[in-house]
Amino acid sequence: NARIQKMNKFTRIVGCSIAIAFLIGLATTLTRSMMIGFTDVLPVYILMGLVICMMIYEAFIQKK
């Protein structure tokens, strides 16, 4: 049982880190264009921050 809990925590960490890397990469590719300014991408950064916080809360903090 303890081994299963460790494996579950490990898979949560790996899954969250892959998803966070994808979301950050997605948000930063928008700022590479010269036609898109920082104020245009600001709502995307805010949404990505909220999504990352909600994902971490659901995976680690929320009691089931």
PDB file with one MODEL, atoms N, CA, C and O in Angstrom:
MODEL        1
ATOM      1  N   ASN A   1       0.824  -1.195   0.000  1.00  0.00           N
ATOM      2  CA  ASN A   1       0.000   0.000   0.000  1.00  0.00           C
ATOM      3  C   ASN A   1       0.865   1.253   0.000  1.00  0.00           C
ATOM      4  O   ASN A   1       0.570   2.210  -0.716  1.00  0.00           O
ATOM      5  N   ALA A   2       1.916   1.256   0.787  1.00  0.00           N
ATOM      6  CA  ALA A   2       2.813   2.418   0.815  1.00  0.00           C
ATOM      7  C   ALA A   2       3.538   2.562  -0.514  1.00  0.00           C
ATOM      8  O   ALA A   2       3.829   3.672  -0.959  1.00  0.00           O
ATOM      9  N   ARG A   3       3.826   1.424  -1.143  1.00  0.00           N
ATOM     10  CA  ARG A   3       4.498   1.461  -2.436  1.00  0.00           C
ATOM     11  C   ARG A   3       3.591   2.066  -3.510  1.00  0.00           C
ATOM     12  O   ARG A   3       4.055   2.795  -4.387  1.00  0.00           O
ATOM     13  N   ILE A   4       2.303   1.759  -3.433  1.00  0.00           N
ATOM     14  CA  ILE A   4       1.338   2.304  -4.387  1.00  0.00           C
ATOM     15  C   ILE A   4       1.200   3.807  -4.200  1.00  0.00           C
ATOM     16  O   ILE A   4       1.097   4.547  -5.179  1.00  0.00           O
ATOM     17  N   GLN A   5       1.196   4.265  -2.954  1.00  0.00           N
ATOM     18  CA  GLN A   5       1.098   5.691  -2.685  1.00  0.00           C
ATOM     19  C   GLN A   5       2.311   6.439  -3.216  1.00  0.00           C
ATOM     20  O   GLN A   5       2.175   7.535  -3.761  1.00  0.00           O
ATOM     21  N   LYS A   6       3.512   5.850  -3.060  1.00  0.00           N
ATOM     22  CA  LYS A   6       4.720   6.482  -3.599  1.00  0.00           C
ATOM     23  C   LYS A   6       4.655   6.555  -5.123  1.00  0.00           C
ATOM     24  O   LYS A   6       5.040   7.561  -5.719  1.00  0.00           O
ATOM     25  N   MET A   7       4.167   5.486  -5.749  1.00  0.00           N
ATOM     26  CA  MET A   7       4.054   5.470  -7.200  1.00  0.00           C
ATOM     27  C   MET A   7       3.029   6.490  -7.681  1.00  0.00           C
ATOM     28  O   MET A   7       3.247   7.161  -8.689  1.00  0.00           O
ATOM     29  N   ASN A   8       1.912   6.610  -6.963  1.00  0.00           N
ATOM     30  CA  ASN A   8       0.911   7.614  -7.321  1.00  0.00           C
ATOM     31  C   ASN A   8       1.468   9.024  -7.219  1.00  0.00           C
ATOM     32  O   ASN A   8       1.216   9.855  -8.092  1.00  0.00           O
ATOM     33  N   LYS A   9       2.222   9.302  -6.166  1.00  0.00           N
ATOM     34  CA  LYS A   9       2.813  10.627  -6.005  1.00  0.00           C
ATOM     35  C   LYS A   9       3.832  10.898  -7.104  1.00  0.00           C
ATOM     36  O   LYS A   9       3.902  12.005  -7.637  1.00  0.00           O
ATOM     37  N   PHE A  10       4.623   9.878  -7.440  1.00  0.00           N
ATOM     38  CA  PHE A  10       5.610  10.030  -8.507  1.00  0.00           C
ATOM     39  C   PHE A  10       4.935  10.332  -9.844  1.00  0.00           C
ATOM     40  O   PHE A  10       5.381  11.213 -10.579  1.00  0.00           O
ATOM     41  N   THR A  11       3.864   9.606 -10.161  1.00  0.00           N
ATOM     42  CA  THR A  11       3.173   9.849 -11.427  1.00  0.00           C
ATOM     43  C   THR A  11       2.491  11.214 -11.439  1.00  0.00           C
ATOM     44  O   THR A  11       2.407  11.850 -12.489  1.00  0.00           O
ATOM     45  N   ARG A  12       2.004  11.672 -10.289  1.00  0.00           N
ATOM     46  CA  ARG A  12       1.438  13.024 -10.220  1.00  0.00           C
ATOM     47  C   ARG A  12       2.502  14.070 -10.488  1.00  0.00           C
ATOM     48  O   ARG A  12       2.260  15.031 -11.219  1.00  0.00           O
ATOM     49  N   ILE A  13       3.687  13.891  -9.898  1.00  0.00           N
ATOM     50  CA  ILE A  13       4.770  14.855 -10.100  1.00  0.00           C
ATOM     51  C   ILE A  13       5.200  14.879 -11.562  1.00  0.00           C
ATOM     52  O   ILE A  13       5.375  15.951 -12.142  1.00  0.00           O
ATOM     53  N   VAL A  14       5.370  13.708 -12.156  1.00  0.00           N
ATOM     54  CA  VAL A  14       5.791  13.637 -13.557  1.00  0.00           C
ATOM     55  C   VAL A  14       4.718  14.231 -14.468  1.00  0.00           C
ATOM     56  O   VAL A  14       5.032  15.011 -15.367  1.00  0.00           O
ATOM     57  N   GLY A  15       3.470  13.873 -14.245  1.00  0.00           N
ATOM     58  CA  GLY A  15       2.389  14.382 -15.074  1.00  0.00           C
ATOM     59  C   GLY A  15       2.223  15.884 -14.976  1.00  0.00           C
ATOM     60  O   GLY A  15       2.041  16.562 -15.987  1.00  0.00           O
ATOM     61  N   CYS A  16       2.285  16.409 -13.755  1.00  0.00           N
ATOM     62  CA  CYS A  16       2.158  17.854 -13.576  1.00  0.00           C
ATOM     63  C   CYS A  16       3.333  18.594 -14.194  1.00  0.00           C
ATOM     64  O   CYS A  16       3.146  19.651 -14.796  1.00  0.00           O
ATOM     65  N   SER A  17       4.539  18.058 -14.056  1.00  0.00           N
ATOM     66  CA  SER A  17       5.706  18.750 -14.619  1.00  0.00           C
ATOM     67  C   SER A  17       5.663  18.757 -16.145  1.00  0.00           C
ATOM     68  O   SER A  17       6.040  19.752 -16.764  1.00  0.00           O
ATOM     69  N   ILE A  18       5.210  17.669 -16.757  1.00  0.00           N
ATOM     70  CA  ILE A  18       5.081  17.653 -18.218  1.00  0.00           C
ATOM     71  C   ILE A  18       4.014  18.638 -18.674  1.00  0.00           C
ATOM     72  O   ILE A  18       4.223  19.369 -19.642  1.00  0.00           O
ATOM     73  N   ALA A  19       2.880  18.668 -17.994  1.00  0.00           N
ATOM     74  CA  ALA A  19       1.802  19.585 -18.363  1.00  0.00           C
ATOM     75  C   ALA A  19       2.216  21.039 -18.154  1.00  0.00           C
ATOM     76  O   ALA A  19       1.890  21.896 -18.974  1.00  0.00           O
ATOM     77  N   ILE A  20       2.929  21.326 -17.069  1.00  0.00           N
ATOM     78  CA  ILE A  20       3.397  22.694 -16.809  1.00  0.00           C
ATOM     79  C   ILE A  20       4.411  23.116 -17.871  1.00  0.00           C
ATOM     80  O   ILE A  20       4.360  24.247 -18.354  1.00  0.00           O
ATOM     81  N   ALA A  21       5.328  22.224 -18.238  1.00  0.00           N
ATOM     82  CA  ALA A  21       6.297  22.544 -19.284  1.00  0.00           C
ATOM     83  C   ALA A  21       5.595  22.833 -20.609  1.00  0.00           C
ATOM     84  O   ALA A  21       5.984  23.751 -21.332  1.00  0.00           O
ATOM     85  N   PHE A  22       4.568  22.054 -20.925  1.00  0.00           N
ATOM     86  CA  PHE A  22       3.818  22.285 -22.155  1.00  0.00           C
ATOM     87  C   PHE A  22       3.107  23.637 -22.124  1.00  0.00           C
ATOM     88  O   PHE A  22       3.162  24.390 -23.096  1.00  0.00           O
ATOM     89  N   LEU A  23       2.445  23.946 -21.017  1.00  0.00           N
ATOM     90  CA  LEU A  23       1.705  25.208 -20.931  1.00  0.00           C
ATOM     91  C   LEU A  23       2.630  26.419 -20.977  1.00  0.00           C
ATOM     92  O   LEU A  23       2.314  27.417 -21.625  1.00  0.00           O
ATOM     93  N   ILE A  24       3.765  26.340 -20.299  1.00  0.00           N
ATOM     94  CA  ILE A  24       4.714  27.453 -20.322  1.00  0.00           C
ATOM     95  C   ILE A  24       5.305  27.611 -21.719  1.00  0.00           C
ATOM     96  O   ILE A  24       5.471  28.730 -22.203  1.00  0.00           O
ATOM     97  N   GLY A  25       5.621  26.496 -22.361  1.00  0.00           N
ATOM     98  CA  GLY A  25       6.126  26.567 -23.729  1.00  0.00           C
ATOM     99  C   GLY A  25       5.104  27.145 -24.680  1.00  0.00           C
ATOM    100  O   GLY A  25       5.451  27.924 -25.567  1.00  0.00           O
ATOM    101  N   LEU A  26       3.859  26.776 -24.509  1.00  0.00           N
ATOM    102  CA  LEU A  26       2.783  27.304 -25.347  1.00  0.00           C
ATOM    103  C   LEU A  26       2.624  28.811 -25.156  1.00  0.00           C
ATOM    104  O   LEU A  26       2.436  29.547 -26.125  1.00  0.00           O
ATOM    105  N   ALA A  27       2.698  29.262 -23.921  1.00  0.00           N
ATOM    106  CA  ALA A  27       2.535  30.691 -23.651  1.00  0.00           C
ATOM    107  C   ALA A  27       3.742  31.493 -24.131  1.00  0.00           C
ATOM    108  O   ALA A  27       3.577  32.619 -24.602  1.00  0.00           O
ATOM    109  N   THR A  28       4.940  30.946 -24.024  1.00  0.00           N
ATOM    110  CA  THR A  28       6.120  31.716 -24.425  1.00  0.00           C
ATOM    111  C   THR A  28       6.303  31.759 -25.932  1.00  0.00           C
ATOM    112  O   THR A  28       6.963  32.670 -26.430  1.00  0.00           O
ATOM    113  N   THR A  29       5.747  30.813 -26.680  1.00  0.00           N
ATOM    114  CA  THR A  29       5.869  30.888 -28.133  1.00  0.00           C
ATOM    115  C   THR A  29       5.065  32.048 -28.699  1.00  0.00           C
ATOM    116  O   THR A  29       5.362  32.524 -29.794  1.00  0.00           O
ATOM    117  N   LEU A  30       4.057  32.508 -27.977  1.00  0.00           N
ATOM    118  CA  LEU A  30       3.288  33.659 -28.452  1.00  0.00           C
ATOM    119  C   LEU A  30       4.105  34.950 -28.406  1.00  0.00           C
ATOM    120  O   LEU A  30       3.873  35.853 -29.210  1.00  0.00           O
ATOM    121  N   THR A  31       5.046  35.048 -27.488  1.00  0.00           N
ATOM    122  CA  THR A  31       5.816  36.284 -27.357  1.00  0.00           C
ATOM    123  C   THR A  31       6.971  36.345 -28.345  1.00  0.00           C
ATOM    124  O   THR A  31       7.646  37.372 -28.422  1.00  0.00           O
ATOM    125  N   ARG A  32       7.221  35.290 -29.098  1.00  0.00           N
ATOM    126  CA  ARG A  32       8.315  35.287 -30.080  1.00  0.00           C
ATOM    127  C   ARG A  32       7.993  36.145 -31.295  1.00  0.00           C
ATOM    128  O   ARG A  32       8.907  36.643 -31.952  1.00  0.00           O
ATOM    129  N   SER A  33       6.734  36.326 -31.602  1.00  0.00           N
ATOM    130  CA  SER A  33       6.344  37.097 -32.768  1.00  0.00           C
ATOM    131  C   SER A  33       6.526  38.585 -32.497  1.00  0.00           C
ATOM    132  O   SER A  33       6.246  39.068 -31.400  1.00  0.00           O
ATOM    133  N   MET A  34       6.996  39.299 -33.503  1.00  0.00           N
ATOM    134  CA  MET A  34       7.192  40.742 -33.350  1.00  0.00           C
ATOM    135  C   MET A  34       5.870  41.498 -33.401  1.00  0.00           C
ATOM    136  O   MET A  34       5.776  42.623 -32.909  1.00  0.00           O
ATOM    137  N   MET A  35       4.852  40.887 -33.992  1.00  0.00           N
ATOM    138  CA  MET A  35       3.566  41.576 -34.138  1.00  0.00           C
ATOM    139  C   MET A  35       2.710  41.472 -32.878  1.00  0.00           C
ATOM    140  O   MET A  35       1.734  42.209 -32.734  1.00  0.00           O
ATOM    141  N   ILE A  36       3.057  40.582 -31.981  1.00  0.00           N
ATOM    142  CA  ILE A  36       2.280  40.388 -30.758  1.00  0.00           C
ATOM    143  C   ILE A  36       3.049  41.013 -29.601  1.00  0.00           C
ATOM    144  O   ILE A  36       4.191  40.636 -29.337  1.00  0.00           O
ATOM    145  N   GLY A  37       2.436  41.959 -28.918  1.00  0.00           N
ATOM    146  CA  GLY A  37       3.069  42.616 -27.781  1.00  0.00           C
ATOM    147  C   GLY A  37       2.777  41.895 -26.481  1.00  0.00           C
ATOM    148  O   GLY A  37       2.007  40.936 -26.435  1.00  0.00           O
ATOM    149  N   PHE A  38       3.418  42.384 -25.417  1.00  0.00           N
ATOM    150  CA  PHE A  38       3.241  41.752 -24.106  1.00  0.00           C
ATOM    151  C   PHE A  38       1.818  41.912 -23.603  1.00  0.00           C
ATOM    152  O   PHE A  38       1.281  41.005 -22.968  1.00  0.00           O
ATOM    153  N   THR A  39       1.200  43.054 -23.879  1.00  0.00           N
ATOM    154  CA  THR A  39      -0.169  43.265 -23.395  1.00  0.00           C
ATOM    155  C   THR A  39      -1.162  42.352 -24.103  1.00  0.00           C
ATOM    156  O   THR A  39      -2.221  42.046 -23.556  1.00  0.00           O
ATOM    157  N   ASP A  40      -0.830  41.915 -25.314  1.00  0.00           N
ATOM    158  CA  ASP A  40      -1.705  40.978 -26.011  1.00  0.00           C
ATOM    159  C   ASP A  40      -1.631  39.585 -25.393  1.00  0.00           C
ATOM    160  O   ASP A  40      -2.605  38.834 -25.415  1.00  0.00           O
ATOM    161  N   VAL A  41      -0.473  39.252 -24.847  1.00  0.00           N
ATOM    162  CA  VAL A  41      -0.252  37.911 -24.307  1.00  0.00           C
ATOM    163  C   VAL A  41      -0.547  37.848 -22.815  1.00  0.00           C
ATOM    164  O   VAL A  41      -0.615  36.754 -22.255  1.00  0.00           O
ATOM    165  N   LEU A  42      -0.721  38.972 -22.167  1.00  0.00           N
ATOM    166  CA  LEU A  42      -0.951  39.010 -20.722  1.00  0.00           C
ATOM    167  C   LEU A  42      -2.151  38.162 -20.280  1.00  0.00           C
ATOM    168  O   LEU A  42      -2.037  37.450 -19.282  1.00  0.00           O
ATOM    169  N   PRO A  43      -3.298  38.204 -20.979  1.00  0.00           N
ATOM    170  CA  PRO A  43      -4.395  37.318 -20.559  1.00  0.00           C
ATOM    171  C   PRO A  43      -4.037  35.832 -20.654  1.00  0.00           C
ATOM    172  O   PRO A  43      -4.508  35.024 -19.854  1.00  0.00           O
ATOM    173  N   VAL A  44      -3.209  35.481 -21.628  1.00  0.00           N
ATOM    174  CA  VAL A  44      -2.782  34.094 -21.760  1.00  0.00           C
ATOM    175  C   VAL A  44      -1.934  33.694 -20.561  1.00  0.00           C
ATOM    176  O   VAL A  44      -2.110  32.608 -20.008  1.00  0.00           O
ATOM    177  N   TYR A  45      -1.007  34.572 -20.154  1.00  0.00           N
ATOM    178  CA  TYR A  45      -0.177  34.279 -18.981  1.00  0.00           C
ATOM    179  C   TYR A  45      -1.028  34.139 -17.722  1.00  0.00           C
ATOM    180  O   TYR A  45      -0.764  33.274 -16.887  1.00  0.00           O
ATOM    181  N   ILE A  46      -2.044  34.984 -17.582  1.00  0.00           N
ATOM    182  CA  ILE A  46      -2.918  34.922 -16.408  1.00  0.00           C
ATOM    183  C   ILE A  46      -3.683  33.597 -16.400  1.00  0.00           C
ATOM    184  O   ILE A  46      -3.779  32.937 -15.366  1.00  0.00           O
ATOM    185  N   LEU A  47      -4.225  33.215 -17.553  1.00  0.00           N
ATOM    186  CA  LEU A  47      -4.954  31.944 -17.622  1.00  0.00           C
ATOM    187  C   LEU A  47      -4.039  30.754 -17.381  1.00  0.00           C
ATOM    188  O   LEU A  47      -4.425  29.808 -16.693  1.00  0.00           O
ATOM    189  N   MET A  48      -2.834  30.785 -17.935  1.00  0.00           N
ATOM    190  CA  MET A  48      -1.887  29.684 -17.722  1.00  0.00           C
ATOM    191  C   MET A  48      -1.512  29.579 -16.242  1.00  0.00           C
ATOM    192  O   MET A  48      -1.392  28.477 -15.707  1.00  0.00           O
ATOM    193  N   GLY A  49      -1.330  30.712 -15.592  1.00  0.00           N
ATOM    194  CA  GLY A  49      -1.027  30.702 -14.160  1.00  0.00           C
ATOM    195  C   GLY A  49      -2.162  30.100 -13.348  1.00  0.00           C
ATOM    196  O   GLY A  49      -1.929  29.319 -12.425  1.00  0.00           O
ATOM    197  N   LEU A  50      -3.396  30.467 -13.694  1.00  0.00           N
ATOM    198  CA  LEU A  50      -4.552  29.907 -12.994  1.00  0.00           C
ATOM    199  C   LEU A  50      -4.677  28.403 -13.239  1.00  0.00           C
ATOM    200  O   LEU A  50      -4.973  27.638 -12.321  1.00  0.00           O
ATOM    201  N   VAL A  51      -4.450  27.993 -14.474  1.00  0.00           N
ATOM    202  CA  VAL A  51      -4.545  26.568 -14.798  1.00  0.00           C
ATOM    203  C   VAL A  51      -3.486  25.778 -14.044  1.00  0.00           C
ATOM    204  O   VAL A  51      -3.777  24.707 -13.511  1.00  0.00           O
ATOM    205  N   ILE A  52      -2.267  26.288 -13.991  1.00  0.00           N
ATOM    206  CA  ILE A  52      -1.190  25.596 -13.279  1.00  0.00           C
ATOM    207  C   ILE A  52      -1.504  25.510 -11.788  1.00  0.00           C
ATOM    208  O   ILE A  52      -1.304  24.464 -11.171  1.00  0.00           O
ATOM    209  N   CYS A  53      -1.992  26.596 -11.211  1.00  0.00           N
ATOM    210  CA  CYS A  53      -2.348  26.574  -9.783  1.00  0.00           C
ATOM    211  C   CYS A  53      -3.473  25.583  -9.503  1.00  0.00           C
ATOM    212  O   CYS A  53      -3.418  24.849  -8.516  1.00  0.00           O
ATOM    213  N   MET A  54      -4.492  25.555 -10.362  1.00  0.00           N
ATOM    214  CA  MET A  54      -5.596  24.623 -10.165  1.00  0.00           C
ATOM    215  C   MET A  54      -5.137  23.175 -10.321  1.00  0.00           C
ATOM    216  O   MET A  54      -5.597  22.293  -9.596  1.00  0.00           O
ATOM    217  N   MET A  55      -4.234  22.934 -11.264  1.00  0.00           N
ATOM    218  CA  MET A  55      -3.740  21.576 -11.474  1.00  0.00           C
ATOM    219  C   MET A  55      -2.937  21.095 -10.272  1.00  0.00           C
ATOM    220  O   MET A  55      -3.097  19.956  -9.834  1.00  0.00           O
ATOM    221  N   ILE A  56      -2.081  21.951  -9.740  1.00  0.00           N
ATOM    222  CA  ILE A  56      -1.284  21.583  -8.562  1.00  0.00           C
ATOM    223  C   ILE A  56      -2.195  21.390  -7.350  1.00  0.00           C
ATOM    224  O   ILE A  56      -1.987  20.470  -6.559  1.00  0.00           O
ATOM    225  N   TYR A  57      -3.203  22.254  -7.200  1.00  0.00           N
ATOM    226  CA  TYR A  57      -4.134  22.118  -6.079  1.00  0.00           C
ATOM    227  C   TYR A  57      -4.880  20.790  -6.142  1.00  0.00           C
ATOM    228  O   TYR A  57      -5.019  20.094  -5.136  1.00  0.00           O
ATOM    229  N   GLU A  58      -5.360  20.446  -7.341  1.00  0.00           N
ATOM    230  CA  GLU A  58      -6.129  19.212  -7.469  1.00  0.00           C
ATOM    231  C   GLU A  58      -5.254  17.974  -7.290  1.00  0.00           C
ATOM    232  O   GLU A  58      -5.709  16.965  -6.751  1.00  0.00           O
ATOM    233  N   ALA A  59      -4.009  18.045  -7.736  1.00  0.00           N
ATOM    234  CA  ALA A  59      -3.152  16.869  -7.677  1.00  0.00           C
ATOM    235  C   ALA A  59      -2.570  16.633  -6.291  1.00  0.00           C
ATOM    236  O   ALA A  59      -2.407  15.485  -5.879  1.00  0.00           O
ATOM    237  N   PHE A  60      -2.252  17.703  -5.562  1.00  0.00           N
ATOM    238  CA  PHE A  60      -1.502  17.520  -4.309  1.00  0.00           C
ATOM    239  C   PHE A  60      -2.213  17.994  -3.058  1.00  0.00           C
ATOM    240  O   PHE A  60      -2.040  17.395  -1.997  1.00  0.00           O
ATOM    241  N   ILE A  61      -3.003  19.043  -3.145  1.00  0.00           N
ATOM    242  CA  ILE A  61      -3.539  19.664  -1.930  1.00  0.00           C
ATOM    243  C   ILE A  61      -4.938  19.165  -1.602  1.00  0.00           C
ATOM    244  O   ILE A  61      -5.252  18.920  -0.437  1.00  0.00           O
ATOM    245  N   GLN A  62      -5.777  19.012  -2.615  1.00  0.00           N
ATOM    246  CA  GLN A  62      -7.163  18.644  -2.393  1.00  0.00           C
ATOM    247  C   GLN A  62      -7.274  17.250  -1.764  1.00  0.00           C
ATOM    248  O   GLN A  62      -6.658  16.292  -2.233  1.00  0.00           O
ATOM    249  N   LYS A  63      -8.065  17.157  -0.704  1.00  0.00           N
ATOM    250  CA  LYS A  63      -8.321  15.868  -0.049  1.00  0.00           C
ATOM    251  C   LYS A  63      -9.515  15.210  -0.739  1.00  0.00           C
ATOM    252  O   LYS A  63     -10.520  15.856  -1.034  1.00  0.00           O
ATOM    253  N   LYS A  64      -9.375  13.923  -0.985  1.00  0.00           N
ATOM    254  CA  LYS A  64     -10.430  13.224  -1.732  1.00  0.00           C
ATOM    255  C   LYS A  64     -11.476  12.640  -0.807  1.00  0.00           C
ATOM    256  O   LYS A  64     -12.433  12.020  -1.271  1.00  0.00           O
TER     257      LYS A  64
ENDMDL
END
